[in-house]
Structure formats: structure tokens, C-alpha cells
């Protein structure tokens, strides 16, 4: 599993809420196009927004990075924030399904 992680730090929760809504809208439409395995957008009460996008292979990850990461530049035109990001390989991942069974383990 190949992962791209973005961590954005906003000055306040209001800006984080605006950003989280925008990011969710922008990225939800690209799930099939970039063959995402999963995506999570998290928001903390202190103004942090984290995005985790998981891919089955490195080619899909690189395609996403080349073509879709421009949503960050769009945010920079509207809101002030600090950002760090990195790509990684998942060493362990666990998710259970609605019946409490292990759905995935990598």
C-alpha cells in the first residue's frame, strides 16, 4: 500500500473547517480517476487538517501527485496555513467492517 499524507496547520478552527470542506469536495470526485484504495480527511479542534490517500501501487500514487495536488495551491490563494507532506509505504493497516470482522490488513 502506497500512501500520500498532507498535514495542514491553520490559524483557527474556522479556516480548518472551510479547508476540510473544500478538500473533501475536490478529492471525492477523483477516487475512481486515480484508483484510490482509500482516503481520509481529518480535522482537529486546534486547526489541523490531515489528508491520507492510499493507493495499491506506486504508479497510481505518482499519477495523483503529478495531476491532483494542485488543490493545495488553490487553498493557498484563499487561506493561510503551514503544510508538510510526505509519501510512505504502509507497514501495517487494520480496518474492521460493519460486522466487526477484520476487513483489511496490510
C-alpha positions as CSV (number, residue, x, y, z in Angstrom):
1,X,0.0,0.0,0.0
2,X,1.4,3.4,-1.0
3,X,0.3,6.5,0.9
4,X,0.4,10.3,0.5
5,X,-0.1,12.3,3.6
6,X,-0.7,16.0,3.9
7,X,-0.7,17.9,7.2
8,X,-2.1,21.4,7.1
9,X,-2.0,23.8,10.1
10,X,-4.4,26.7,10.0
11,X,-4.6,29.6,12.4
12,X,-8.1,28.7,13.6
13,X,-10.8,26.1,13.5
14,X,-12.9,28.2,11.2
15,X,-10.3,28.2,8.4
16,X,-9.7,24.5,9.1
17,X,-13.5,23.8,8.6
18,X,-13.5,25.7,5.3
19,X,-10.4,23.9,4.1
20,X,-11.7,20.5,5.1
21,X,-14.9,21.0,3.2
22,X,-13.1,22.2,0.1
23,X,-10.6,19.4,0.2
24,X,-13.3,16.8,0.7
25,X,-15.2,18.1,-2.3
26,X,-12.2,18.3,-4.5
27,X,-10.8,14.9,-3.7
28,X,-14.1,13.0,-3.5
29,X,-14.5,13.4,-7.3
30,X,-11.2,11.8,-8.1
31,X,-11.5,8.5,-6.3
32,X,-12.1,6.4,-9.5
33,X,-9.9,8.5,-11.8
34,X,-6.8,8.0,-9.6
35,X,-7.8,4.5,-8.4
36,X,-7.6,5.3,-4.7
37,X,-7.8,2.5,-2.3
38,X,-9.0,4.8,0.5
39,X,-8.9,8.4,1.5
40,X,-9.3,10.1,4.9
41,X,-9.7,13.8,5.8
42,X,-9.3,14.5,9.5
43,X,-9.8,17.8,11.3
44,X,-8.6,18.6,14.8
45,X,-10.1,21.3,17.1
46,X,-6.8,23.2,17.1
47,X,-6.9,23.9,13.4
48,X,-5.1,21.0,11.9
49,X,-6.3,19.1,8.8
50,X,-4.7,15.9,7.7
51,X,-5.3,14.1,4.4
52,X,-4.3,10.5,3.9
53,X,-4.7,9.0,0.4
54,X,-3.9,5.3,-0.1
55,X,-3.1,3.6,-3.4
56,X,-2.5,0.0,-4.4
57,X,0.6,0.8,-6.4
58,X,3.2,3.5,-6.8
59,X,2.2,4.4,-10.4
60,X,-1.3,5.5,-9.1
61,X,0.3,7.4,-6.3
62,X,2.7,9.2,-8.7
63,X,-0.2,10.0,-11.1
64,X,-2.1,11.5,-8.2
65,X,0.9,13.6,-7.1
66,X,1.5,14.9,-10.6
67,X,-2.0,15.8,-11.5
68,X,-4.2,16.3,-8.5
69,X,-2.1,18.0,-5.8
70,X,-2.9,21.4,-7.3
71,X,-5.8,21.7,-4.8
72,X,-3.1,22.8,-2.3
73,X,-2.3,25.8,-4.4
74,X,-5.9,26.7,-4.7
75,X,-6.1,26.8,-0.9
76,X,-3.0,28.9,-0.6
77,X,-4.8,31.7,-2.6
78,X,-7.6,31.8,0.0
79,X,-6.3,30.7,3.4
80,X,-3.0,31.0,5.3
81,X,-1.6,27.7,6.6
82,X,1.6,25.8,7.1
83,X,2.0,22.4,5.4
84,X,4.2,19.3,5.5
85,X,3.6,16.3,3.3
86,X,5.3,13.0,2.6
87,X,4.8,9.8,0.7
88,X,5.2,6.5,2.5
89,X,4.6,2.7,2.3
90,X,2.1,1.2,4.7
91,X,3.7,-1.2,7.0
92,X,0.5,-2.1,9.0
93,X,-3.1,-1.1,8.4
94,X,-6.2,-2.5,10.1
95,X,-9.8,-1.7,9.4
96,X,-12.9,-3.6,10.5
97,X,-16.1,-3.9,8.6
98,X,-19.6,-3.1,10.0
99,X,-19.9,-6.6,11.5
100,X,-16.7,-6.3,13.5
101,X,-14.6,-8.5,11.3
102,X,-11.2,-7.5,10.0
103,X,-11.7,-6.0,6.6
104,X,-8.1,-5.3,5.6
105,X,-4.7,-5.9,7.0
106,X,-1.5,-4.9,5.1
